[in-house]
């Protein structure tokens, strides 16, 4: 791992670098313009959009600009780089400029640009060009100049598509890393916010930023996140999901151990709790570590509305979560092994509905479940205008046709429909996907062993959850191991003033986030209470 430094900041370049750049890593710029042009053109080959613009600096010295026309702002190059470089400043006319002074003169006195840094290696010059910046080389000067001119079309900041809210900000991340960091800094205007940058990917050289609060986040957690990211050796990182699969603790579990979000306010809330956020250039989804299971059924609205209402809704989400996992398996086990557990009238109705079905209950439920999953996947992949119509047609027409043909019983269709609706109540898509996957082994065990199979399956799932960790943090924390302070925000959402400390399991440096009880002069007063208004003031 190597460290490249610029003005006022540094970035880490991991060992996963492009082979061509590795070959140019130790080649220094010697101040010979033609040799540098030949070396750069030998690496770029025959790229049609690669521009080599020769010109005379101040009308005297040979110089060249390298840039990609498709990635740069040509107006900036023409008006703020080429134009001032071709004319000698008035206060320098008549004097003889030595080549050693040219670099400092160009950077400090001539260029109308705020983001400029020197490059001493050929590999740095190539990296600058590949990022969409402009590289400048002057005859006789042993350092190149990197000028930030990258201009890539991007979509506007819009409402997150995967995390809708009723009350809360309507802004979401986009694919540009700089804009995403700006959205975080806008909400967290403190000098304690740290942004640590890395480059990962041999060929993509994707910029990755690690965000945390200095003085709040556990220092060992930050170092472990950096260590795991620096160890990644891959050709390209096209999305934050690539990093998630490398840094998670257990690679064979269906349960997510890293939370992702495209909401800046959610990232800021987790940073304030003492967690670490990871952003990738080109991805609108930020990763949050460490993660516990309770985070996947919590939403931003839990904290923007009053605690009584949101505690009730959170409990409803939990019920829907359990419902979507075990309801089909319980139905199969009761119908197949223990029909005496349901009321007689209802049992007669169920038996009548299943009279013409040629399959046992377990096969029937599996067929309908698989059909529902195929329909749901087709709805997601189709264009939005067609997908909504398909979901309605699929549920109404196909379900009714299956019942009329004797392929499935009405009660089975109702059970699967209620289960599917329950799975939609889980806010996190990756957590809902894990529960959908685990339904199938539970249904099979219910069809073989009845209620015993359901109980055994739930015990195995609970045991697996207990074995999971995210960066050393137990997955079921703060339930297991038990912590009363942490439980104030698990099953229910306590009032904000009751949650005075950050989650104890994160071992933060600054544990206090809500001040103690206000002093007497800051206590709320009933200024408009009729019983406390003096009669003299009331008559005025």
N, C-alpha and C positions, 0 to 999 in steps of 0.2 A: 504494500500500500504506500502510495506516494502522496505528498502534500504539495499543492500548487498555491502560491500566494499572490495576491493582487494588492491593490491599495486598500488598506483598512480591513481586509477580510481574507479568509482562506477557504479553500474547498478541498475535500479529500477525493482523490482519484483512486478507485479500487484497482486491484490487480487485474480485473477483467477489462482489458483494453483491446482496441483493434490491432490486428497484426501489422498493418501498414504504419499505424502510429507508433507501435513498438519499435519498428525499424528506424523511425525518425526521432526517437525519444532522445538520443544522445547527440544529435546533430545540432551544433550551435550555428547561429547566423554570423557570418564572417564579414558582412558589410559589402560583399560583392553581389551587385544587383542581378546580373545575368545568371549567376550560379543559383541564386535563390529562385528566380523565375523558372529556370529549368527544373529544379527540384520540385517545386510546387506543381508545375504542369505535368511532371512525370507521375505524381501521385493522383492528381485529379483526372488524368487521361483526357478523354474526349467528351466531357460533359458539355452539352450544348448551352446550358444556362450559366456556366462558369465564366466569369468576365475577368480578363486581365487588362486593366486600364493604365497605360503608361502616360506619364505627364512630366513636366518639368517643375519642380518645386521652386517657387519664387522666380520662375523663368530661368533658373541657373542649374539646378541639381536634378539629375535623373531620379525618378521615383516611380512607384507602381502601386496600384490598388488591386487587391484580390477580393472578389465577392460573388455570391450567387444572386443573379438578377431576380430569381423567383422567391427569394427569402428576405430580401432587403428592401428598405424604403429608398427608392431611387431619388426621390426629391431631397431627402436628407443628404445623400451622397453628393448630389449636384450642387445644392445651395449652401450646405454647412461644412462640406469637406473639400471638394474640388475647387470651388470658387475662392475661398479664402487662401487655399494653399498655392494658387497660381499667381497671387499678387503679394509682393513684399510689403510688410507694414511700413507706414510712412516714417516711423522713428528709426527704422533700420536701413533706410535707403543711403547708398553711398558707402556703407561699411562692408568689410570683407568678413563673411561668416565661415567659421571653421566647421567641418563636418561633425565634430564632437558636440557642438552647440545646437545642431539642428533639431535633435530629438526633443530637448527641453524647450526650445523655442516653439516648435510645432504644438506641443502639448499645453504649454503654459500661456502662450501669447497669441496663437493663430486660430486654432480650431474652436468652433462654437459648439462644443459638446461636453456633456458632464460625465460620460462614462467612457473613460479611456484608460488603458493600461499597457505597459511594455511587455513584449514577448522576446525572450532570448533564445528559445529553442524552435526548431522547425516544427516539431509536434504541436507546440502551443499555437503556432501560426495556423496550422491545418485545423486544429480544434476550433479556433476562432472562426474560421471560414465556414466550417460545417454547422456551427451554431446559428449561422445567419448573420454574423457580424462582418465587418470589413477589416481586412488586414492591409497595413501599409508598410512598405519597405523603401528605404532611401539609400542611394549609393553612398558607400563610405561609412554608414552608420551600422554598428554591430547589434542593434536591437530593432525588432519590428514593433509596430504599434497596432493594438487591437482597439477598434472603435465599434461601439454597440450601435448597430443599424438594423437589427432584426425586426422585421415587420411581417407577421403571419396573420392571415385572416382568422378571426375567432368569433364564436357566437357570444351574444350578450349574456350578462348575468340574468338568470331567470329563476322562476320558482322550481324547486327540486321536483323531479318527476316521480321519484320513488318514495318520498317522505312528505306526504301532504299533512298540513296542519290547519286547524281552524283559527287558533290564536297563536301568533308568533311571527317572526320575520319571514319574508317571502323570497329571500335570496339564497341561491345555491352556488356551489363551486362550478367552475367551468374547466376546460382542458388546459388553460394557461396557468402555469405554476405561480408566476409573479402576481397575477390577479388574485389567486386563491390566498396567497400570503397576505396581500393587501386587505382582503376581507377579514382575515383573522386579526391583523394589527388594528383595523378600524374598530373592532369590538374589544380589543384588549390593549389599551393604550398605556402600557407600562414598560419601562426599560428592562424588566425582568424577563420579558419574552425573548427566548433564544431560538434562532433559526440556524441549524447546522446543515450544511449542504454536502452531498456526496454525488459522485458520478458512477452509475452502475450499468453494466452492459458493455460487452466488447465492441459491438458495432453500433448499437443505438446510443450509447453514452448518455443515458437518461439521467436527468438531474433529479435527485431525491432530496427532500428537505425533512429534517427531524425537528419538530417543534416541541418545546417544553418551557416550563416556568422555572427559571433559576431561583433558588431559595425556597421552592415549594416541592418540586418533583425530587424523588429519591435519586441521588447522584449515581448509585450503583445500577439502578434501572436504566438511566440514560446511557451509561457506558455499555450495558448489555445490549441495548437496542442498536447502538452504533456498531458493536462487535458483530452481531448477527447480520446486519446489512453489509458490512465490509467483507464478510466471508462469502457473499453471493458471487458466483462465477457463471455467467450466462451470456448468450449472444445479445439478447435484447430484452428490455423491460418495457412492454407495451401498455401495461396497466398496473395499478396497485395490487391487483389480485395475484400477479406473479410474485411480488414480495411477500404477500400473506402466506403463500404456500411454503416459502423458504424459512420464515422466521417463527412459524407456529411450533409448539412443543410436540404435539402428537399429530402425525400425518395420516393416520388411518381411522380417525374418528369422524362420524358424520356431523358432530357438533362444532360450530365455529369457535375458534379461540382468539380471533381478532375481529373487532367490530369495525365496520366501515360505514361511512355516512357522507352525504354530499351537502350537509348543512353546516355553515360556518359557526352558527350559534351553538350547535351541539359539540363541535370540536372545542370551542372556547370553554364550554361548561366542563368538559372532561379535562382540559388543561388545568382549570382551576381546582379540580379534585386531586390533581397530582399525577395525571396520566401523560402519556407521550403520544403525539400525533405524527403520522408519516404521510407526506404528500409526494406525488410523483408527477413530473411534467408530462402532460398528455392524458391525464386521468382526472375525472371530476370527483373521484371518490377518495376520501382521506381514510387512513387506517388509524385505529385507536388501540393502544396496548397499555397495560394488560387489561383483559376482559373477563368478566364473570357472567354467569348464566342470567342473572337477574337483569342485566342491562338490555337484553334482547326483547323484553316485553315492556320496557319503559319508553316513553316518548317525551319530547320537549314540552308538550301540553301539560304533562304531569306537574310541571313546576310553574307554569304561567297562570293556571287556574287555581281556585281555592282547594285546600287539601282534602276536605270532606268529599267533594264531588269527584276529584281525581282518584282518591283512594278507592271509591266504589267502582269506578271504571277500570282501575287497575286490577281489582279483584275479578271483575267480569272477564278481563283479558286472560287472567290465570285460569279461570274456569273453562274458557274456550280453548285454551292451550291443552289442558288435560283432556277435555272432551274430544278434541281432534285427534289425540293420540290413541285413546283406549276405547272409544265408543264402538267402532266396528268390531273390535275383538270381543268386547263384552257381548255384543249382539250375537255374534257367531257362537260363542261358548254357551249362552243361555238357550238359543234355539236348538243347538245340536245336542247338549248334554243336560241342561237343567231348565226345561220349559216350566217346571213347577214353580219357579221363582217369580213368574209373571202372573197377574190376575187372570182368572179363568176366561172372562169375556174377551179380554185382549188376546189371550192365547188362541181362542177359537177364531178370532178375526185374522190373526197372523197365519194360522193353519189354512184358513180358507184362501187367503191371498197366495199362499205357496202351493196350492193344490196342483196347479199345472206346470210348475217349474221342474225341469228334468235334472237339475243339479243339486248337490248338497249345499248347505248354507255357506260353507267356507269357499267353495268354488264360485258360487254366485257372487259373493261379496268381492272376491279377488277380481273377477271379470269386470264388475261395475267400477271398482276402484281403478283398475288399469285404464279402462275406457275414460274415466274422469280425468286421469292424469294426462292421457293423450290429448283430450279435448282442451285441457288447460294449457298445455304446451303449444298446441296449435293456435290458440287464441293469443298467446304472447308473441308468437313469431309472425303472425299475419299483420298487415298494415292496420293502423288504429281504426280506420273507418270500417274495415271488413271484420276485424276481430270482435267488436262488440256485437255485431249481428250474428256471427258464428256462435258465440257463447249462448245467446238466447235461443237460437235454433237448435243447437246441440242439446241443451238442457230440456227444452220443452218437447221437441219433436222426437229426438232419439230416445229419451226416457219414456215418453208415452208409448212409442212404438215397441220398445222392449217389454213393457208391461202387457200391452195388448197381444203380443206374440207369444206370451208365456215364457219369455226368456229370463225375466226377473220378476220378483214380487213387488207390489207397491211399497211395502214396509222397508224393503232393502233399498229402494231408490230414495226413500225419505231419509233413512239412516246415513247413506253416503252423501246426500245433499247437505244435511245438517253438519256432518263432519267437515265437508269442504268449506262451508261458511265459517265454521269454527277456526279453521286454519288461516282464513283471511284476517282474523282478528289479531294475529301475531304481527307486530310492527316490522320485525326484521325478516327479510326474505330468506336469508341463509338459515336462520333458526327454524323458520316454518318448513323449509325444505328438508331439514334433518328429521323433523317430526313426521313429515309425509313419508319419508323413507322407512322410518322405524315402524310405521303402521303395518307394513306387509309382514315382517317376521312375527309381530304380535298376532295378526290374524291367522297365520299358519299354525302358531303354537296353540291358539284358542281352538282351532279346528281339530287338533290332535289330542290335546290334554284338557280342554275345557277351561274352566276358571282357574284351575291349577296352572295351566300354561300361561294365562294372562299374568298371574301373580309372579311366576318365575321370570317371565319376560321383563316385568317392571323392576324386579329385584336386580336383574342383570344390567338394565339401563341405569338404575340408581348407583350400582357399584361402579359402572364405567364412568359416570359423572363424578363420582368421588375420587377417581384416579386421575382426572384431568387437572392440568395446571396451565396457567398462562403466565409465562415469565416467572414461574415459581409461585404465583398466587393461586390458591385452591379455587377451582371452578365454581363451587357452590358457596363460596364465601359471600356474605358473613354468616350464612346458616350453618355451614360446616367448614372450619371450626366456628362455633357459636361466638357471636360478639353482639352484645345488646345495642351498643351505639350504632353499629352498622345496620342492624335490623330495622332501624327507624325509616329506612328507605328501600325496603324489599317488598313485603306483602302489601303494605300500605305506604302512603307518602305522608310523613309527619309534617307539621308546620315548619316553615323555614327557620324560625327562631329556635326550634328544638334541635335542629341539625347544626349545632354551632361548630362542630369539628369536621374535618375532612375524613373520608373513609379510613379507619384505623389500619385496615389490611394493606394499604399502600405505603405505610411508613414514611409519610411526607416529612419534610424538614419543618415547614410552618403548618402546624396542625389546626390552627384557629382560622375559621372563615366567617364567623358571625360574632360580633362583639357581645360582651356580657350585657346584663340588664342595664338599660339607660338610667342615668342619674335622675334625681327628683325633678330637676328643672326641665329635663327632656321627656318626662312622662307625658303621655297624651292627656289632654284636658277636654272636658265637655264644654266648650266655649259657648255653644248655643243651647245648653240645657236650661229650660225656663226656670227650674228650681234654683239655679245657681246665678241667675242674672239679677243684679240689684235693682230694686224698684226705681231708683233714681235714674239708672241708665235706661231702663225699659221705657220711661216716659219721655226720654230725649228723642 
